[in-house]
Amino acid sequence: LALRQEVASKYSEKLKDKDIILPFINPEATSAFAQYSIRVQNRDEIQAKLKEQGIPTAIHYPMPLHLQECFSYLGYKEGDFRVAEKISQEIMSLPMNPYLSDDEIGYISRNF
């Protein structure tokens, strides 16, 4: 857990001046950082650019809950939860494991 938190802290430090919304962790809480998810305006372009540089990314939350088929019985439609819809278009996860080196974190961060 401590190693993942250290990697996340290094990411946050290196990405803080970029046009990125970084993860917010309440100071009274602890994150296991199973993922390091960020929000960016032009996610698909950034994801493609990172892929060209050999940097894998993931979209773990491609669709907000209210638009998923399993919740269709609730009757919600596109536009009902605009914030969730916006976030689902912006969120992506960077490589995260407790053994990412400083060089790897730096390389990933420089490619934004």
Rosetta silent file (secondary structure, phi, psi, omega in degrees, C-alpha in Angstrom):
SEQUENCE: LALRQEVASKYSEKLKDKDIILPFINPEATSAFAQYSIRVQNRDEIQAKLKEQGIPTAIHYPMPLHLQECFSYLGYKEGDFRVAEKISQEIMSLPMNPYLSDDEIGYISRNF
SCORE:     score description
SCORE:     0.000 S_00000001
   1 L     0.000  -44.210 -178.393    0.000    0.000    0.000 S_00000001
   2 H   -63.078  -37.678  179.948    2.778    2.420    0.924 S_00000001
   3 H   -66.841  -41.056  177.569    4.558    1.809   -2.387 S_00000001
   4 H   -63.710  -41.433  178.463    1.394    2.520   -4.396 S_00000001
   5 H   -64.228  -36.053  177.543    0.821    5.706   -2.423 S_00000001
   6 H   -65.851  -43.410  177.427    4.412    6.747   -3.129 S_00000001
   7 H   -61.425  -45.558  179.676    3.940    6.173   -6.876 S_00000001
   8 H   -60.967  -41.549  178.976    0.681    8.163   -6.790 S_00000001
   9 H   -62.580  -40.497  178.492    2.378   10.993   -4.926 S_00000001
  10 H   -66.555  -43.283  174.902    5.149   11.135   -7.541 S_00000001
  11 H   -55.999  -50.898 -176.385    2.601   11.182  -10.368 S_00000001
  12 H   -59.362  -40.879  179.472    0.698   13.996   -8.663 S_00000001
  13 H   -64.763  -43.943 -176.675    3.856   16.037   -8.170 S_00000001
  14 H   -75.043  -25.485 -176.507    4.978   15.635  -11.795 S_00000001
  15 H  -100.509   -3.112 -171.263    1.518   16.248  -13.285 S_00000001
  16 L   -61.346  -27.176 -178.305    0.348   19.094  -11.035 S_00000001
  17 L   -97.188    6.843  178.902    1.164   21.859  -13.540 S_00000001
  18 L   -91.679  166.830  179.144   -0.458   20.109  -16.511 S_00000001
  19 L   -83.241   67.299 -173.702   -4.011   20.639  -17.733 S_00000001
  20 L  -136.932  141.558  170.573   -5.174   17.550  -15.855 S_00000001
  21 E   -94.104  115.296 -177.175   -7.599   16.961  -13.005 S_00000001
  22 L   -85.917  162.950  177.348   -5.698   14.785  -10.553 S_00000001
  23 L   -61.056  138.869  173.680   -7.227   12.375   -8.039 S_00000001
  24 L  -106.154  125.171  176.345   -8.544   14.047   -4.905 S_00000001
  25 L  -118.674  121.125  177.450   -8.125   12.076   -1.708 S_00000001
  26 L   -54.504  133.043 -179.224   -9.730   13.473    1.420 S_00000001
  27 L   -57.981  -21.547  178.984   -6.956   14.130    3.975 S_00000001
  28 L   -90.824    5.158 -178.234   -8.901   12.023    6.481 S_00000001
  29 L  -121.579  168.165  176.637   -8.978    9.041    4.098 S_00000001
  30 L  -128.145  135.357  176.281   -6.457    6.652    2.587 S_00000001
  31 L  -105.588  140.103  174.474   -6.477    5.412   -0.991 S_00000001
  32 L   -80.931  -11.634 -178.466   -5.098    2.039   -2.019 S_00000001
  33 L    47.028   53.128  171.337   -4.512    3.515   -5.505 S_00000001
  34 L   -60.241  -30.591  174.602   -5.551    0.346   -7.298 S_00000001
  35 L  -135.742  155.920  170.347   -5.673    2.772  -10.243 S_00000001
  36 E  -114.362   94.084 -175.048   -4.323    6.251  -10.795 S_00000001
  37 E   -98.648  133.895  179.591   -7.231    7.843  -12.618 S_00000001
  38 E  -124.332  166.284  174.455   -7.051   11.358  -14.029 S_00000001
  39 E  -120.413  133.431  178.727   -9.421   13.565  -16.002 S_00000001
  40 L  -136.700  148.677 -178.025   -8.415   15.287  -19.234 S_00000001
  41 L   -63.727  -47.277 -174.537  -10.416   17.290  -21.775 S_00000001
  42 L  -110.400   61.598 -173.025   -9.226   15.467  -24.896 S_00000001
  43 H   -53.874  -48.383 -174.577   -8.888   11.974  -23.469 S_00000001
  44 H   -63.799  -38.498  176.935   -8.978   10.003  -26.708 S_00000001
  45 H   -65.764  -44.625 -179.712   -6.244   12.143  -28.285 S_00000001
  46 H   -65.741  -41.248  179.051   -4.065   11.919  -25.190 S_00000001
  47 H   -61.965  -41.822  178.527   -4.623    8.191  -24.914 S_00000001
  48 H   -64.949  -41.964  178.970   -3.580    7.732  -28.568 S_00000001
  49 H   -62.155  -44.738  179.347   -0.476    9.893  -28.060 S_00000001
  50 H   -64.101  -39.523  178.526    0.546    7.909  -24.990 S_00000001
  51 H   -60.994  -40.880  177.621   -0.012    4.638  -26.853 S_00000001
  52 H   -60.091  -29.100  179.826    2.330    5.841  -29.626 S_00000001
  53 L   -90.948    7.582  178.413    4.973    6.331  -26.935 S_00000001
  54 L    79.659   20.425 -178.170    4.440    2.794  -25.610 S_00000001
  55 L  -105.320  111.690  179.535    2.489    3.938  -22.560 S_00000001
  56 L   -76.414  143.696  174.354   -0.579    1.819  -21.835 S_00000001
  57 L  -133.217  171.743  179.137   -3.653    3.467  -20.364 S_00000001
  58 E  -143.289  151.433  172.134   -7.101    2.200  -19.476 S_00000001
  59 L  -115.869   99.427 -176.914  -10.641    3.492  -19.365 S_00000001
  60 L   -83.291  -18.969 -175.129  -12.225    1.694  -16.439 S_00000001
  61 L  -128.789   68.331 -173.618  -15.384    3.806  -16.399 S_00000001
  62 L   -74.747  -17.677 -175.752  -16.477    4.261  -20.035 S_00000001
  63 L  -142.824  132.088  177.860  -20.172    4.738  -19.300 S_00000001
  64 L   -64.718  152.911 -175.228  -21.984    6.310  -16.358 S_00000001
  65 H   -54.544  -41.744 -173.251  -24.146    3.945  -14.346 S_00000001
  66 H   -67.394  -14.178  178.421  -27.472    5.483  -15.341 S_00000001
  67 H  -101.799   -1.314  178.804  -26.795    4.678  -19.030 S_00000001
  68 L   -78.006  144.287 -175.510  -25.794    1.061  -18.479 S_00000001
  69 H   -55.767  -37.090 -176.789  -28.255   -1.561  -19.640 S_00000001
  70 H   -65.542  -15.985  177.913  -28.508   -3.157  -16.205 S_00000001
  71 H  -110.345   11.548 -176.783  -30.007    0.093  -14.874 S_00000001
  72 H   -62.537  -27.040 -179.803  -32.273    0.811  -17.845 S_00000001
  73 H   -63.441  -16.414  179.140  -35.326   -0.149  -15.800 S_00000001
  74 H   -77.533  -16.925  174.292  -34.825    3.077  -13.824 S_00000001
  75 L    83.275   10.799  178.675  -35.756    5.091  -16.900 S_00000001
  76 L   -76.791  153.759 -179.503  -32.844    7.517  -16.916 S_00000001
  77 L  -134.456  170.895  177.688  -31.617    8.873  -20.225 S_00000001
  78 L   -57.536  134.007 -178.270  -28.674   10.782  -21.600 S_00000001
  79 L   100.994  -15.558 -178.813  -28.630   14.265  -20.124 S_00000001
  80 L   -73.041  -30.969  179.602  -30.156   13.286  -16.778 S_00000001
  81 L  -132.054   77.514 -171.751  -26.780   13.215  -14.999 S_00000001
  82 H   -62.920  -36.408 -179.148  -24.586   15.585  -16.973 S_00000001
  83 H   -65.830  -45.789  178.350  -21.669   15.626  -14.541 S_00000001
  84 H   -61.265  -39.972  179.544  -21.384   11.831  -14.567 S_00000001
  85 H   -65.450  -41.398  178.550  -21.606   11.837  -18.363 S_00000001
  86 H   -63.510  -46.697 -179.177  -18.879   14.487  -18.637 S_00000001
  87 H   -62.000  -39.420 -178.888  -16.576   12.614  -16.280 S_00000001
  88 H   -64.627  -21.191  177.378  -17.073    9.351  -18.180 S_00000001
  89 H   -88.772  -13.007 -175.158  -15.751   11.107  -21.311 S_00000001
  90 H  -109.828  -23.798 -169.743  -12.699   12.514  -19.527 S_00000001
  91 E   -80.844  140.214  174.985  -11.492    9.844  -17.111 S_00000001
  92 E  -153.388  158.395 -179.138   -8.597    7.517  -17.853 S_00000001
  93 E  -114.768  137.663  177.154   -6.096    5.577  -15.787 S_00000001
  94 E   -89.452  163.319  176.809   -2.336    5.709  -16.071 S_00000001
  95 L   -54.003  134.591 -179.488   -0.074    2.718  -15.496 S_00000001
  96 L  -143.940  118.476  168.033   -0.069    1.938  -11.788 S_00000001
  97 L  -155.366  158.505 -173.583    1.860   -0.627   -9.876 S_00000001
  98 L   -69.377   -7.636 -175.397    3.954   -0.367   -6.740 S_00000001
  99 L  -111.643   15.868  174.571    7.191   -0.960   -8.641 S_00000001
 100 L   -63.476  130.761 -179.528    7.071    1.855  -11.205 S_00000001
 101 L   -81.057  164.161  175.845   10.483    3.478  -11.209 S_00000001
 102 H   -59.065  -38.316  178.498   11.106    7.207  -11.015 S_00000001
 103 H   -63.039  -42.955  179.379   12.295    7.043  -14.636 S_00000001
 104 H   -65.611  -43.741  178.512    9.050    5.373  -15.745 S_00000001
 105 H   -62.236  -42.283  178.434    6.905    7.866  -13.843 S_00000001
 106 H   -63.250  -43.539  179.936    8.932   10.710  -15.343 S_00000001
 107 H   -61.707  -47.018  179.282    8.621    9.312  -18.872 S_00000001
 108 H   -60.905  -46.478 -176.934    4.865    8.917  -18.561 S_00000001
 109 H   -65.031  -37.567 -179.371    4.476   12.398  -17.059 S_00000001
 110 H   -68.462  -19.597 -175.683    6.600   14.108  -19.721 S_00000001
 111 L   -86.800   11.702  174.929    4.393   12.750  -22.495 S_00000001
 112 L   -93.427    0.000    0.000    1.430   14.950  -21.591 S_00000001
